[in-house]
Amino acid sequence: MTKEELKARIAQGESSTLQFKLQWSDNEKITKELVAFANSRGGSIVFGVEDKTGRIEGLTYDDVQTISSKVGNMAENNIIPALYIHSYPEEIDGKTVLVVEVPLGTNKPYKTLKGCEIYVKQGADKRQVKDNRELLRMFYDSGQYYPDRMGVPDTSVANLSESLIDRFFLNQFNKRKEDFGVPMQNLYQNLCIIDEKGQATLAGMLFFGVMPTWKCPAFKIKAVCFVGNEISGTQYRDSVDLEGTIPEIYEQALRFCEGNLRHLQDGQSFNSEGHLEVSRIALEELIQNSLVHREMLGTDVVKLLIFDNRIVIESPGCLPGDLTIDKIKLGWAEMRNPLTAQLCAKTMPYRGLGSGITRALKSGERIDLVNDIERDKFVATIWRTSSSVPQENDIHVPQEDNQGKSVPQGVPQGDIELDNDPQNVPQEDDNALNTGLDAWIIKQLTENPKITTDELAAVAKVSSKTIKRHISKLPNVKYVGSGYSGHWEILDK
């Protein structure tokens, strides 16, 4: 940091990345400070500054030489594994201080030689780590442990969908899994979707699992479309938990955005569908990024939040290692979940080259990226244009029919006209309107299992969201597969 930056930071006092020492204290205390910084986000110890007041007292030339030598020896000989630091003198207001910069550790966890104690920073202080889960996170951060390769307790190959696995082998190798001439147990282990104990791995569950959230409840997207621009708002237009395999969640997230964002005509013909108000490329890349590179040890979920003026995608876990926003903008990547990234590249439009963020930024949208260390999240925000902000009549509030009964927003009051063909119109009175639309939807899905909700909405002359809402309430309707390759099934025709 520059002299001006150092002076300004000293004036602000100690923090989780800055510590003051007036002089050298005992070796053990300094060792613990170095370990705590290396196991956290790195930081600096400034010698020659009073820690209680931040007053700069300064050091003599001999003090600087002695402390610099001692701190170097501590880092190399009193810490396991050895820690490499950088120290230099700096003159502030005519007084010399010694700045010791401790990098973010790349080989966590770091321990003291005496007692093998592990420390992390907690505000301006430090604390000892004893919890195994926190130790696992350190191994995870340093790339020595990959949760997506680990077996999920109380699972087996029975928790994996054979049809999804069959489709994977046909798409990737153009032959069935039985054609490899290898026992299924060995084949699945080679693919890393089960472990040596026969348990489904986390990656196996996330890509081939039957209802993965039963065993892995944190791996879903909580999607909400708010009224207004505040997360504390009490009104929302749409709210749903997106569950399934990662490819299925990804497709659902895109459909959620398409259903809650505007489509702009921009000079296209009246009959054209229009294009989404924000770049689809930006949405695809940022949603994929949140699913592939999320932190996998916590219990938090990915959040997809649509406000009147922005779209926010929150992914659990801040950037790993020494990765920064500036680095990822230049295409740098660090694979936190390499098996997940590998399977994404084989099952989704994901390239795994660290270029997703740069493609999103080049899409022309105004995008803000925040590495929120305090909340341990990575947050991407796509700003919506002022012309696309919903108006008051877009808010979904209950309406009343002429008998005072509530009906859903977007459902016509009276008969539904379908292609101006009277034979296709479900002739229902107002009370039975919803039942009539449900029956018509089931009939269409039975006759054309590949039909999309947008196509149904266009024919029925209602919104796509209305169609989706009705389908979601039909217990005998199921969508099998993902994306445009899937189809509808009527379980009880």
BELTANOR-V980975 format. One record per run of one state. SS is the DSSP state (hx for helix, st for strand, lp for the rest). FROM is the first residue (numbers start at 1). TO is the last residue. If there is no record, write none. Layout:
# BELTANOR-V980975
ss=[SS:SS]
from=[FROM:FROM]
to=[TO:TO]
This chain:
# BELTANOR-V980975
ss=[lp:hx:lp:st:lp:st:lp:hx:lp:st:lp:st:lp:st:lp:hx:lp:st:lp:st:lp:st:lp:st:lp:st:lp:st:lp:hx:lp:hx:lp:st:lp:hx:st:lp:hx:lp:hx:lp:hx:lp:st:lp:st:hx:st:lp:hx:lp:st:lp:st:lp:hx:lp:st:lp:st:lp:hx:lp:st:lp:st:lp:hx:lp:hx:lp:hx:lp:st:lp:st:lp:hx:lp:hx:lp:st:lp:st:lp:hx:lp:hx:lp:hx:lp:hx:lp:st:lp:hx:lp:st:lp]
from=[1:3:13:15:16:18:22:27:40:43:48:49:50:56:57:61:78:79:81:86:93:95:103:111:113:119:123:125:129:132:142:147:150:151:152:157:160:161:162:174:177:181:184:191:194:195:200:202:209:210:212:215:221:227:236:243:246:261:263:265:275:277:280:293:302:307:310:317:325:330:338:348:356:362:367:373:377:384:386:389:392:395:399:401:406:408:422:425:430:448:453:461:464:473:477:481:483:486:487:491]
to=[2:12:14:15:17:21:26:39:42:47:48:49:55:56:60:77:78:80:85:92:94:102:110:112:118:122:124:128:131:141:146:149:150:151:156:159:160:161:173:176:180:183:190:193:194:199:201:208:209:211:214:220:226:235:242:245:260:262:264:274:276:279:292:301:306:309:316:324:329:337:347:355:361:366:372:376:383:385:388:391:394:398:400:405:407:421:424:429:447:452:460:463:472:476:480:482:485:486:490:493]
